[in-house]
């Protein structure tokens, strides 16, 4: 509190210290300009030139507004249809994923997510039907709506089976041929709708190009007229500017004095900033001694582990988009447009035309594969971001409260920890071996456990990488022992010296270059809070290490 008060008083004092100099410079500047004004400003010439320019611009704006009014309605409809088609594709994928996740996991939370987005898709389809009633794309929209209704019916059947505790019977519905057939019909309708919208937009763009040609001609004539007018105005202004040249000397002198005052102000601000930085360092040191730094660094360390996976997913999506073959579609469309009048003969007899259908088919398959891969990476990205939010929320209450316990399949939890580090493990050539026993469902705070496992996997990856071995190996173990669930993470990396095993869980202890010593410490605290323990074992340097996390096995 005292620090903030002092900072405020110092900052308030700075403007007042320079205020006198600024006022003196301003008075001298104004006095100099007033005593030597020279010839009067050619206001009438300038006003006449501006008036002519305004009149010409108003005339051009009138032409532009009249043309724009004629195409605005069609353009807005087509743009809205394009937006709605994209929303239909997105929401359909969300509903399909929710239904399949419900059938796969038996978790009714996915049905609630499905019900949240289902009305939005219905509203968008209805709006699309209304907008396409008088358009050739209405048929494609009706096809999409019919297929969607059948898909919704099958998804509702699957949800009924999930609610009845029969998710295994729901899977054939959502992964069967009938469902995929309706999905294909739905996708074809979307493609037809997008193509019609693109044709409408192309026609609108042609109209705009024609209008642009007219406007360019009118603008050239207007510019020529204004050029002559402003030549006269410029002559008057040039003479006036020559007479005012003497005033700039006084202005430059005033600017020199102002620069001196500015340099003095910067010096004072720098001194105050150094004082504030020193006080800030002292405050951070006091916070660290009070234990607050541990919470802050714990958040940064655990979030950093997840951000590695976020960065990898974002990079993969960016590379995929950058390498997309979508430009090939434009070239194919250009060929079709080039042979628009003899399209049948071109596709039937021309050597290049015969290859075009097969090329379009291959291009469609490639673009679909790119889309599927991007959706997969974006889903990983969303999961990692959700985990970051849970880490931050958990650390905010770390010292005073426990997390929310829920029924968890610990095998899925172990796979999630591997998935968040999968790209890094693959990049560093680390082989992953799973030694997983059947473990019943248990009640625990899955986000705390996931935080611990992600950190252990990341540490194991670093240990393997630093060993320089070619056969880098990470073994993930899971077992149920004496009423407790046991996770184990074993690597064949650099190993741990015996003297370090006694202090490896201490706050700030680390042997890795660039490490902080926060991950294992916060992991041990979290394990203890969950009623379990985190232990380390190693036979020595170069012999790898095993970290074991044991937690109570609490049936739901």
C-alpha positions in Angstrom: 0.0 0.0 0.0 2.8 2.4 0.9 4.6 1.5 -2.3 1.5 2.4 -4.5 1.0 5.7 -2.7 4.6 6.7 -3.2 4.4 5.7 -6.9 1.3 7.8 -7.4 2.8 10.9 -5.8 6.0 10.5 -7.8 4.1 10.3 -11.1 1.9 13.2 -10.2 5.0 15.3 -9.5 6.5 14.6 -12.9 4.1 16.5 -15.1 4.1 19.5 -12.7 7.9 19.6 -12.8 7.9 20.0 -16.6 4.7 22.1 -16.8 6.5 25.4 -16.3 8.9 24.8 -19.1 6.1 23.7 -21.4 4.0 26.8 -20.7 7.1 29.1 -21.2 7.8 27.4 -24.5 4.2 27.6 -25.6 3.9 31.3 -24.7 7.2 32.2 -26.6 6.0 30.1 -29.6 2.6 31.8 -29.8 4.1 35.3 -29.3 6.6 34.7 -32.1 3.9 33.5 -34.5 1.5 36.4 -33.7 4.0 39.2 -34.1 5.1 38.0 -37.6 2.0 36.7 -39.5 3.1 37.8 -43.0 0.5 37.8 -45.9 -3.0 36.7 -45.2 -3.9 33.1 -45.8 -5.5 32.6 -49.3 -8.8 31.3 -47.7 -11.1 32.2 -50.6 -9.0 30.2 -53.1 -8.8 27.2 -50.7 -12.5 27.3 -50.0 -13.3 27.4 -53.7 -11.1 24.4 -54.4 -12.6 22.5 -51.5 -16.1 23.3 -52.6 -15.4 22.0 -56.1 -13.8 18.8 -54.7 -16.8 18.2 -52.4 -19.3 18.6 -55.3 -17.4 16.2 -57.5 -17.1 13.7 -54.6 -20.8 14.0 -53.8 -21.7 13.3 -57.5 -19.5 10.2 -57.5 -20.9 9.1 -54.2 -24.4 9.5 -55.7 -23.6 7.2 -58.6 -21.9 4.7 -56.3 -24.9 4.6 -53.9 -27.4 4.1 -56.7 -25.4 1.2 -58.1 -24.8 -0.3 -54.7 -28.5 -0.2 -53.7 -29.3 -2.4 -56.7 -27.0 -5.2 -55.7 -27.0 -4.9 -51.9 -30.0 -7.2 -51.4 -28.7 -10.1 -53.5 -25.2 -9.7 -52.2 -26.3 -9.8 -48.5 -28.5 -12.8 -49.2 -25.7 -14.7 -50.8 -23.2 -13.8 -48.1 -25.7 -14.8 -45.4 -26.2 -18.2 -47.2 -22.5 -18.7 -47.3 -22.2 -18.0 -43.6 -25.1 -20.3 -42.8 -23.7 -23.2 -44.9 -20.5 -23.0 -42.9 -22.4 -23.0 -39.6 -24.5 -26.0 -40.8 -21.3 -28.0 -41.4 -19.8 -27.0 -38.1 -22.8 -27.7 -36.0 -23.5 -31.0 -37.7 -19.9 -32.1 -36.8 -20.5 -31.0 -33.2 -23.8 -33.0 -33.0 -22.2 -36.1 -34.6 -19.2 -36.0 -32.3 -21.5 -35.5 -29.2 -23.7 -38.4 -30.2 -20.8 -40.8 -30.9 -19.0 -39.7 -27.7 -22.1 -40.5 -25.7 -22.4 -43.9 -27.4 -18.7 -44.6 -26.9 -18.3 -43.4 -23.3 -21.9 -43.8 -22.0 -21.5 -40.3 -20.5 -24.9 -38.4 -20.6 -23.0 -35.1 -20.5 -22.5 -35.5 -24.2 -26.3 -35.6 -24.7 -26.7 -32.4 -22.8 -24.1 -30.9 -25.1 -26.0 -32.3 -28.1 -29.3 -30.7 -26.9 -27.5 -27.4 -26.5 -26.5 -27.1 -30.2 -29.4 -29.0 -31.8 -31.9 -26.0 -31.8 -29.2 -23.8 -33.3 -28.8 -26.2 -36.3 -32.6 -26.4 -36.8 -32.9 -22.6 -36.7 -30.1 -22.2 -39.2 -31.6 -24.8 -41.6 -35.0 -23.1 -41.4 -33.4 -19.7 -42.1 -31.5 -21.2 -45.1 -34.7 -22.7 -46.5 -36.4 -19.3 -46.3 -33.5 -17.5 -48.0 -33.3 -20.2 -50.8 -37.0 -20.4 -51.6 -36.5 -18.4 -54.8 -33.0 -19.6 -55.5 -31.7 -22.6 -57.4 -29.9 -23.7 -54.2 -33.3 -24.4 -52.5 -33.2 -28.0 -53.7 -29.7 -28.6 -52.1 -31.0 -27.0 -48.8 -34.0 -29.3 -48.8 -31.8 -32.3 -49.4 -29.6 -31.2 -46.5 -32.7 -30.7 -44.2 -34.1 -34.1 -45.1 -30.9 -35.9 -44.4 -30.5 -34.0 -41.2 -33.9 -35.0 -39.9 -33.0 -38.7 -40.5 -29.6 -38.2 -38.8 -31.3 -36.6 -35.8 -33.8 -39.5 -35.6 -31.0 -42.0 -35.5 -29.0 -39.9 -32.9 -32.1 -39.7 -30.7 -32.5 -43.5 -30.9 -28.8 -43.8 -29.8 -29.3 -41.4 -26.9 -32.3 -43.4 -25.7 -30.2 -46.5 -25.6 -27.4 -44.7 -23.7 -29.9 -43.5 -21.2 -31.2 -47.1 -20.9 -27.6 -48.2 -20.1 -27.1 -49.9 -23.5 -24.4 -47.9 -25.1 -23.1 -50.9 -26.9 -26.3 -51.1 -28.9 -26.1 -47.4 -29.7 -22.7 -47.7 -31.4 -24.0 -49.7 -34.4 -26.6 -47.0 -35.1 -24.1 -44.1 -35.1 -21.3 -46.1 -36.8 -23.4 -48.1 -39.3 -23.8 -47.9 -43.0 -27.3 -46.2 -42.8 -25.9 -43.4 -40.6 -22.9 -42.9 -42.9 -25.2 -43.0 -46.0 -27.3 -40.1 -44.6 -24.1 -38.3 -43.7 -22.9 -38.6 -47.3 -26.3 -37.3 -48.6 -26.1 -34.5 -46.1 -22.5 -33.6 -47.2 -23.5 -33.7 -50.9 -26.3 -31.3 -50.2 -23.9 -28.9 -48.5 -21.5 -29.1 -51.4 -24.3 -28.3 -53.9 -25.4 -25.4 -51.7 -21.9 -24.0 -51.4 -21.4 -24.3 -55.2 -24.6 -22.4 -55.9 -23.7 -19.7 -53.4 -20.3 -19.4 -55.1 -22.0 -19.0 -58.5 -24.2 -16.3 -57.1 -21.3 -14.5 -55.6 -19.4 -14.7 -58.9 -22.2 -13.0 -60.7 -22.3 -10.3 -58.1 -18.6 -9.8 -58.4 -19.0 -9.4 -62.2 -21.5 -6.7 -61.7 -19.2 -5.0 -59.3 -16.3 -5.1 -61.9 -18.5 -3.5 -64.5 -19.5 -0.7 -62.0 -15.8 -0.3 -61.1 -14.9 0.3 -64.7 -17.5 3.1 -64.9 -16.4 4.6 -61.7 -12.7 4.5 -62.8 -13.6 6.5 -65.9 -15.6 9.0 -64.0 -12.9 9.3 -61.4 -10.2 10.0 -64.0 -12.3 12.8 -65.4 -12.9 14.1 -61.9 -9.3 13.9 -61.1 -8.3 15.8 -64.2 -10.8 18.6 -63.3 -9.6 18.7 -59.7 -6.0 18.7 -60.9 -6.5 21.9 -62.8 -8.4 23.5 -60.0 -5.8 22.6 -57.4 -3.0 23.9 -59.6 -4.4 27.3 -59.1 -4.9 26.8 -55.4 -1.4 25.4 -55.1 0.1 28.6 -56.7 -1.6 30.7 -54.1 -0.6 28.4 -51.2 3.0 28.3 -52.5 3.3 32.1 -52.3 1.8 32.1 -48.8 4.1 29.3 -47.7 7.2 31.2 -48.9 6.1 34.2 -46.8 5.7 32.0 -43.7 9.1 30.4 -44.0 10.6 32.8 -41.4 8.1 31.5 -38.8 9.6 28.0 -39.0 12.9 29.2 -37.7 11.1 30.3 -34.5 9.3 27.0 -34.4 12.5 25.0 -34.7 14.0 27.0 -31.8 10.9 26.2 -29.7 11.1 22.6 -30.6 14.8 22.5 -29.5 13.8 23.9 -26.1 11.0 21.3 -25.9 13.4 18.5 -26.7 15.6 19.6 -23.8 12.6 19.5 -21.5 11.6 16.1 -22.9 15.0 14.6 -22.3 14.9 15.9 -18.8 11.5 14.3 -18.3 12.7 11.0 -19.7 15.7 11.0 -17.3 13.3 11.6 -14.3 10.9 8.9 -15.5 13.9 6.5 -15.8 15.0 7.2 -12.3 11.4 6.7 -11.0 11.1 3.4 -13.0 14.3 2.1 -11.5 13.1 2.9 -8.0 9.8 1.1 -8.8 11.5 -1.9 -10.2 13.7 -2.2 -7.1 10.6 -2.0 -4.9 8.9 -4.6 -7.1 11.8 -7.0 -6.6 11.6 -6.5 -2.9 7.9 -7.2 -3.0 8.4 -10.4 -5.0 11.0 -11.6 -2.5 8.7 -10.9 0.4 5.9 -12.9 -1.5 8.3 -15.8 -2.1 9.2 -15.9 1.6 5.5 -16.0 2.4 4.9 -18.9 0.0 3.1 -17.1 -2.7 5.8 -17.7 -5.3 5.3 -21.4 -5.0 1.7 -21.1 -6.2 2.6 -18.8 -9.1 5.5 -20.9 -10.3 3.4 -24.1 -10.0 0.8 -22.6 -12.4 3.5 -21.5 -14.9 5.2 -24.9 -14.8 2.0 -27.0 -15.2 0.5 -24.7 -17.9 3.9 -24.8 -19.7 3.7 -28.6 -20.0 0.3 -28.4 -21.6 1.3 -25.4 -23.8 3.9 -27.6 -25.5 1.1 -29.8 -26.8 -1.0 -26.7 -27.7 1.9 -25.3 -29.7 2.4 -28.6 -31.6 -1.3 -28.9 -32.5 -1.4 -25.3 -33.6 1.8 -25.8 -35.8 0.3 -29.0 -37.3 -2.9 -27.2 -38.3 -1.0 -24.2 -39.7 1.3 -26.5 -41.8 -1.7 -28.5 -43.0 -3.5 -25.3 -44.1 -0.3 -24.0 -45.7 0.1 -27.2 -47.7 -3.6 -27.5 -48.7 -4.4 -28.4 -52.3 -7.3 -26.1 -52.5 -5.6 -24.0 -55.2 -6.0 -27.0 -57.5 -9.8 -26.6 -57.2 -9.4 -23.0 -58.6 -7.4 -24.3 -61.6 -9.9 -27.0 -62.3 -12.8 -24.5 -62.2 -10.8 -22.3 -64.6 -10.5 -25.1 -67.1 -14.2 -25.8 -66.9 -15.0 -22.1 -67.4 -12.5 -22.0 -70.3 -14.4 -24.8 -72.1 -17.9 -23.8 -70.9 -19.4 -23.8 -74.4 -18.0 -27.2 -75.4 -17.8 -28.9 -72.0 -19.1 -32.2 -73.1 -16.7 -32.6 -75.9 -13.8 -31.4 -73.7 -14.5 -33.9 -71.0 -15.1 -36.7 -73.5 -12.4 -36.3 -76.1 -9.7 -33.9 -74.9 -6.8 -35.7 -73.2 -6.7 -33.2 -70.4 -10.4 -33.1 -70.1 -10.6 -36.9 -69.6 -8.3 -36.6 -66.6 -10.2 -33.8 -65.0 -13.0 -35.9 -63.2 -10.5 -38.2 -61.7 -8.4 -35.3 -60.6 -11.4 -33.6 -59.0 -12.1 -36.9 -57.1 -8.6 -37.2 -55.8 -8.6 -33.5 -54.9 -11.8 -34.0 -52.9 -10.4 -37.0 -51.1 -7.2 -35.0 -50.2 -9.2 -32.0 -49.0 -11.4 -34.3 -46.9 -8.4 -35.9 -45.4 -6.9 -32.5 -44.5 -10.2 -31.5 -42.9 -10.4 -34.6 -40.8 -6.8 -34.2 -39.6 -7.3 -30.5 -38.8 -10.5 -31.3 -36.9 -8.6 -34.0 -34.9 -5.8 -31.6 -34.0 -8.3 -28.8 -33.1 -10.1 -31.2 -30.8 -6.7 -32.0 -29.1 -6.2 -28.2 -28.9 -9.5 -27.7 -27.2 -8.9 -30.5 -24.7 -5.5 -29.0 -23.8 -6.9 -25.5 -23.4 -9.7 -26.9 -21.1 -6.9 -28.6 -19.1 -5.0 -25.3 -18.8 -8.2 -23.6 -17.4 -8.6 -26.5 -14.9 -4.9 -26.1 -13.8 -5.4 -22.4 -13.2 -8.6 -22.9 -11.3 -7.1 -25.6 -9.2 -4.0 -23.6 -8.3 -6.2 -20.7 -7.2 -7.7 -22.8 -4.4 -4.7 -25.1 -3.9 -3.9 -24.0 -0.4 -7.4 -24.0 1.0 -9.8 -26.4 -0.9 -9.9 -29.7 -2.6 -10.9 -30.3 -6.3 -14.2 -31.8 -7.4 -14.1 -35.6 -7.4 -15.9 -37.6 -10.1 -16.2 -41.1 -11.4 -13.2 -41.7 -13.7 -11.8 -44.5 -15.9 -8.2 -44.2 -14.9 -7.1 -46.0 -18.1 -8.5 -43.0 -20.1 -6.8 -40.7 -17.7 -3.4 -42.4 -18.4 -4.1 -42.2 -22.2 -4.9 -38.5 -21.9 -1.6 -37.8 -20.2 0.2 -39.6 -23.1 -1.9 -37.8 -25.7 -0.9 -34.4 -24.3 2.8 -35.3 -24.8 2.4 -37.5 -27.9 3.8 -35.1 -30.4 6.8 -34.3 -28.3 7.4 -38.0 -27.7 7.2 -38.8 -31.4 9.4 -35.8 -32.3 12.2 -37.0 -29.9 11.8 -40.7 -31.0 10.6 -42.1 -27.7 8.9 -45.5 -27.9 5.8 -45.8 -25.6 5.0 -49.1 -24.0 1.8 -49.7 -22.1 1.5 -52.2 -19.2 -2.1 -51.7 -18.2 -4.2 -54.0 -16.0 -7.9 -53.9 -15.6 -8.8 -51.3 -13.0 -12.3 -50.5 -11.9 -13.8 -47.0 -12.0 -12.9 -44.8 -9.1 -13.7 -41.5 -7.6 -11.0 -38.9 -7.8 -10.1 -35.3 -8.9 -9.1 -36.2 -12.5 -7.5 -32.8 -13.3 -5.1 -33.0 -10.4 -4.1 -36.5 -11.3 -3.8 -35.6 -15.0 -1.5 -32.7 -14.0 0.8 -35.0 -12.1 0.9 -37.6 -14.9 1.5 -35.0 -17.6 4.5 -33.7 -15.7 5.9 -37.2 -15.1 5.6 -38.1 -18.8 7.3 -34.8 -19.7 10.1 -35.4 -17.3 10.6 -38.9 -18.6 10.8 -37.6 -22.2 13.5 -35.1 -21.2 15.4 -37.9 -19.4 15.4 -40.1 -22.5 16.4 -37.2 -24.7 19.3 -36.2 -22.5 20.6 -39.8 -22.4 21.6 -39.7 -26.0 20.3 -43.3 -26.5 18.9 -44.5 -29.8 16.5 -46.9 -28.1 14.6 -44.3 -26.0 11.7 -46.0 -24.2 8.9 -44.9 -21.9 6.7 -47.5 -20.1 3.4 -46.5 -18.6 2.1 -48.9 -16.0 -1.4 -49.1 -14.4 -2.5 -51.6 -11.7 -4.8 -52.1 -8.7 -2.9 -53.2 -5.6 -4.4 -53.6 -2.1 -7.3 -51.2 -2.6 -5.1 -48.6 -4.3 -4.6 -47.6 -7.9 -0.9 -47.5 -8.9 0.4 -45.4 -11.8 4.0 -45.9 -12.9 6.2 -44.0 -15.3 9.4 -45.7 -16.2 12.1 -44.5 -18.6 15.5 -45.7 -19.7 17.0 -42.2 -19.6 19.9 -40.6 -17.6 18.8 -42.0 -14.2 19.0 -40.3 -10.8 22.0 -40.3 -8.5 21.3 -41.8 -5.0 22.1 -38.5 -3.2 19.4 -36.7 -5.4 16.6 -39.2 -4.5 16.4 -37.7 -1.0 15.8 -34.1 -2.3 14.2 -34.6 -5.7 10.7 -33.5 -4.4 12.1 -30.4 -2.7 10.8 -27.0 -4.0 13.2 -25.6 -6.5 15.5 -28.7 -6.8 16.4 -29.6 -10.4 19.3 -31.1 -12.3 18.0 -30.4 -15.8 19.3 -27.3 -17.6 16.5 -24.8 -17.9 14.4 -26.6 -15.3 12.7 -24.9 -12.3 12.2 -27.6 -9.8 8.5 -26.9 -9.3 6.8 -29.9 -11.2 7.7 -32.8 -8.9 7.3 -30.6 -5.8 3.7 -29.6 -6.7 3.0 -33.1 -7.9 4.0 -34.6 -4.5 1.8 -32.0 -2.7 -1.2 -32.8 -5.0 -0.7 -36.6 -4.4 -0.7 -36.1 -0.7 -3.8 -33.9 -0.9 -5.5 -36.7 -2.8 -4.7 -39.1 0.0 -1.9 -40.9 -1.9 1.8 -40.6 -2.5 4.4 -39.9 -5.3 7.7 -41.8 -5.0 10.9 -42.1 -7.2 13.3 -45.0 -7.7 16.5 -45.3 -9.7 19.4 -47.7 -9.8 21.8 -44.9 -10.6 23.2 -42.7 -13.4 22.4 -44.0 -16.9 20.0 -46.7 -15.6 16.7 -44.9 -16.0 14.1 -44.1 -13.3 10.6 -45.0 -12.2 8.1 -42.7 -10.6 5.1 -44.3 -8.9 1.8 -42.5 -8.1 -0.5 -44.4 -5.7 -4.0 -43.2 -4.9 -6.9 -44.6 -2.9 -9.3 -46.8 -5.0 -12.7 -45.4 -4.1 -15.6 -47.1 -5.9 -18.3 -44.7 -7.2 
